[in-house]
Amino acid sequence: MPRELAMACAPHSMSLDDPEKKYGPHAMRWVRVYANESAAAAMRKEGRTRFPAGSILAKEKLVDREGEDFDAVAFMVKHEEGKFEKSGGWEFLFYPAPEGADAYDGCVTCHRVGAKRDYVFGTFEDEESND
C-alpha cells in the first residue's frame, strides 16, 4: 500500500510511537484485495462512481509480499440506501476487531477521501491479468 494512502488512514488521535499508530492500520503491510462479482463488475466499469448494494470487498493484510498468512482482514459491505449513511452505505468490518468504539469512524474518515469514487481506492485487476 502506498505510504501516502496508509498515512491517510491514521486517526489524528493516535500516538506516533510505531508505524501502525503513526500511519494507520495498513502501514508496513501488503494488502491483497478480493471482490465479489457485483463489486468486481463495478470496478471494471470505466468511469465508475458507485457500487451496487450487495458489493463486498475484502482486504487481507500480509506481513510480506509473498506471504500466505495474513494478520488481519478488513471488509467493506455495501448496503441499500438509508443504511450507514455517513459512509455512503458502506459497512466497515475488521478482524481481529480493533479496540475502541471509534474504529468504524476511523475507517469512514480515511475512506471519505475517496467519496467521489464511492469510498473505494484503487482499481481492480482480474487474477488472469496478473500472469
N, C-alpha and C positions, 0 to 999 in steps of 0.2 A: 504494500500500500504506500503510495507517495507520502513523504513526511508532511507535506503541507496539508493533505487531507486528514492524516492522523492527528495533526495538531488541531484541526478544526473541531475534532470530537472531544477535546479536553474541556470539561466544565471549568468555569473560572474559579470555582471554589476549591479546586484540587490543590494539594501540596505539590511542589515541584521537585520532590526528593528522588523520584525514579522515573524512567521513561514512560511507563504506562500512566502514571499520575500526571506527568508533565504533558504528554502528547495524546492522551486518550486511550480508549480500550483496544485500539488496533495497532498501537505502537509496538515496534520490534516483532511484528508478526507478518507472515504471509497469509493472504486471505484467498480462499477458494470459494467461488460463488456458484450456487445452484439455483435454477429457476424451474417452477412447474410450467406446463405448456402455455397457460394463458399469460404468465409473466414473460416467458421466452418470446412468445409471439409479439407482445407489446414492445419488447426490447429490439426485436428485429425490424420493427416498423420505422421507416425513415421519418424523421421529424417528430418522433413520439413525444407526447407531453403527459399522457395519462395511462395508467394501468387499470384494467377492469377489476371489479370486485372478484375475489377468489384468487387473485395473483399471490404467489408465495415465493419469496426469495430467502435462501438460506446461505449463511456465510460461516465456513469453518475457519477458525483461527489456528494457523500452523506455526510451529516454532521455527521450522526451516522449509525452504522451497520444495524439497523433495519429500518432505515428511508425510508419513501415513497416519500419524497420530495427531489429533488436534486437542487443544486445551480448552476450547470453548466453541459454542455455536450460537450464532445470532439469527433470528428470523424476522422477516417483515411480512405481515399478512395484511392484504388489502381487503377492507370491509365495505359493505354497502354504505351509501351516503347517509350521513347522520351519526355514524359511529366514529370515534377517535377523531373528532373534528379538528383539534389543534395540530394534528399531523396529517391532514389531508386524507383521512380514512385508514391510515396505516397503523397497525398494532405492532409494537416492537417487543420482542421476547429475546432473552439472553440466558444461556445455560453454561456454567452454573449461574444461578440468579445472583446479581450483584446485591451487596448490602445497601440499604437505604431506600427510602421511598421515592427519591428523585431520579432513579435510574432511567425510567421512561422519559422523563423531562430532559435528561441529558442526551438521549438518542434524538428526540424531537429537535432540540436546539441545534445539534450538529446537522441533521438532515434537512432542516429548514433552509439551509444554504442552497440546497438543490430543489426548492419548492417548484420552480418553473419546469422541472423535469419530474414532477410528482415524487419528490423526496428521495429519488434514486440517483446515485452517482454511477459513472462508468457506462460501458457498453457491453453487449453480450456477444460472445463468440461461441458458435456451436462447437462441440467437442471435436467433430470431424475436421474443423478448420485449423485445429492446433497441431495437426500432424506435420 
